[in-house]
Amino acid sequence: MARWSAFAPTADRRLVKALHDGDEEALATLYDVYAERLYDYCAALLGDLKAAEDVVHDTLIDASRRAPRLRERERLRAWLYAAARRRCLLRKRPAAMADDEAFARLDFFDREVLFLVHRHDLTGEDLAAALGVTTLRAQRRLHRATQQSPDGEKVVAAVAVPEPPAALRHRVLHAGTDPELAGYRTEIAARGGALTADGMPRQPDAPSRLARRWAFASGGSVAALATAVAVMMFIGPDVAVPDLQWPGGGKPRPTTPSARTTPPSGDPVVTRPPAAPRSQGQAAPETGPQLIPSPTPSRSHRPPKSSPKPPGRLVVSPVSVHIQGRSTIGEIGLTAKAGGVRWSASNSDPNIVLSNVSGSIGAGEHATIQVIVKRQTITLPGQTVVTVTDGGGHSTAVTVAWDLSVF
């Protein structure tokens, strides 16, 4: 078992409140409590200490901005592991977390759940929140992993705990408190992805609520279709349908497959007319089915077709953006004129991130695209073009330039 102190929900609640209130010491406390744990977890997932250092740095900066959105503030620990996990999974997945062959043969997610439970003491709802699944699914995953690797707890406990580099604390505190790096902190939080309704980071391997709803609805549709097919095969195709429409009054004659009624509106109705009167000794004439067309709706009662509304016009302003000094964010404004428009934005420069790449706005409404420069320790000046296209295929090129910066 690792050497970290026991988890204290009340301490987490106080720490989230301090972050929310802008306490200057809150980020340093957050680092001292959680940096070593997160570094150990990320190093196990990535197998790369430098990458683990970068993930811990970004996770703690992100937490200083967005962890206060938690609905339950005592869940800070689960929030941090979930945020670090998301960033790790978007990088790569390791081949193994330990040298033990039996442990290495486990599925990645089975190894991970054993590591979180036996190494980092995450259980119950906290474990489920970190993995981005339900509590029941997290328990099933742990049960399966324990059955496949009974010695998993010993294997996990035997893994050495890596020490985070001494410079990491300075990096985090500098990036998290320097007023001139506000744009850089916004960029880091934007890369952290969306949050759930409870304020937890969404996991890239967890199905969304819409996907689960679609899967449930699709399963019900398939079951209903299978039931209908089974019923049709059971009753057969030649079952007579009762004839409910008989002109001329009288009792209906027994129907046969050759003289069934087809009641849909607009189609002819097949019926048998009543027998004609005849004199004594005269044979009744043979009559076949007669076609009586069903009434069709008058054309005069059809609702008039509405003419389609002309599409609006997209106005893009400005067409030149200059991100100066150490700032990392520029803005492109969009306005819909004379009607609603759909739009999309694209850029191929790896140094640039767009906050939104598509959307729609109503007539007279406005939208903003944030252009975020990925600042490094030393960022050379550069320039690129962001192309904004409306639904009609009309494109506007926006020139984006940024200055030299040294962090």
Secondary structure, DSSP 8 states (H G I E B T S, - for coil): --------HHHHHHHHHHHHHT-TTHHHHHHHHHHHHHHHHHHHHHS-HHHHHHHHHHHHHHHHHHGGG-SSGGGHHHHHHHHHHHHHHTT---S-SSS-HHHHTS-HHHHHHHHHHHHH---HHHHHHHHTS-HHHHHHHHHHHHHH-TTHHHHHHHS------THHHHHHHHHHH-GGGHHHHHHHHHHT--B-TTS-B--TTS--HHHHHHHHHHHHHHHHHHHHHHHHHHH-TT--------TT-S------GGG----STTS-EEE--------TT--------EEE------GGGS----------EEEEE-SEEEE-TT--EEEEEEEEESS-EEEEEE---TTEEES-SEEEE-TT-EEEEEEEE---SEE--EEEEEEEEETTS-EEEEEEEE--EE-
